[in-house]
Amino acid sequence: MFKSLTPIILLTISNIFMTFAWYGHLRFKSSALWIVILVSWGIAFVEYCFQVPANRIGHEFFDAAQLKTIQEIITLIVFCVFSIFYLKENLKWNYLVGFAFIILAAFFVFKKW
């Protein structure tokens, strides 16, 4: 059981790094774009160090579509927390409804038909 949680944990760590790589610079709009790009690349490298093993290990337990679905749901959760606490932005009700539909999609991906 724990081994099947390993890719989920790794994907969560990966998504934290990637969210900072993609959106962390929004608090530093006065920084030169080329510096932001280089810093983002460095963060993305660390992200890949977690993401690639997560998918390699995860493919023992899940198929690729399931891994992608897990990754997207983790991304939404990480992004919501990041958006509220780091960017200090509010989540609007329509964002949450849209996210809920994406999470509902996971039901169809994981349902044994």
N, C-alpha and C positions, 0 to 999 in steps of 0.2 A: 504493500500500500504506500509506504513512504517513498519508495522509488518512483512511483507514478506522480507524486507531488513535486519531485525534484524539478521537472521541466516547468511547472507552474511557478515555483519559487524563482527559478532562473529567469523566466519570462517577466516576472514582476520586477526583478532587479534591472533587467534589460530595459524595460519600459520606463522606469524611473530615469535612467540615464538618457534615453532617447527623448523623453519629454523635455529634459533640460537642454539637450542639444538643439531641439527644434524650436522651443519656446522660451527658454531661459534668458535669451538675449533681449527679449522684449522689455525687460527692466533697464536695459543699458542702451537705449536708442542713440545716445550721444557717442557711443564707441564706433570706431571706424568699421565699416562693413567687412573688410578683409580680415580684421582681427576677430570679429564675431564668427566668420566662416572658419578660420583656423581653430578657434576654440571649440566650435561645434563639431568639427571633424575629430578633434581629440576626444571629445566626449563620446561621439558616435563609435570610435574605435573600442572604447571600453564597453559600450553597449553591445557591440558585436561579440566581444569576448564572453558575454553571457547568453546572447541570443542564439548563436550557432550551436553551442553545446545543448541548450534547452531544446532546440528542434531535433538535434541528433538523438538525444536521450528520449525525448518525448515521442519520437516516431516509433519507439518500441511499444508504446501504449496507445497512441492515437494515430489516426491517419492525418495526412497533410491538411485537409480541410478542417478537421477538428482542431489541430494545432493553431491554424490561422484564426479560427473562431475564438479560441481561448485567448490568443494574443490580442485580438481586437477588444474583447471584453475587459481584459486587464488594462489595455490602453485607455479605455473610457474611464475606468475607475481611477487610474493614476492621474489622468488629465483633469478629472473633476477636483480631486484633492489639490493638485498643483494649481489649478485655476483659482480656487478659493483662497488657499493659504499663501501661495507665492506671488501670483499676479494680482491678488486682491480683487478678483472679478466675481460677480454674482452669476450663478447658474439660473437661467430663465426657465420657466416651466416648460416651454416648448423644446428646449434643449433636452430636458429630462425625459420628456415623452419620446423624442427621437431616439435617445439612448436606450430607453426601455424597449423600443421596437427592435433595436439591434440585439439586445439581450434576448428578446423573444425569439429572434432568429436562431439563437443557439439551441433552443428547444428542438427545432427542426433538424439541425445538424447532428445533434446527439441522440435523437429519438431512434430507437430500433424499430424500423417499419416492417 
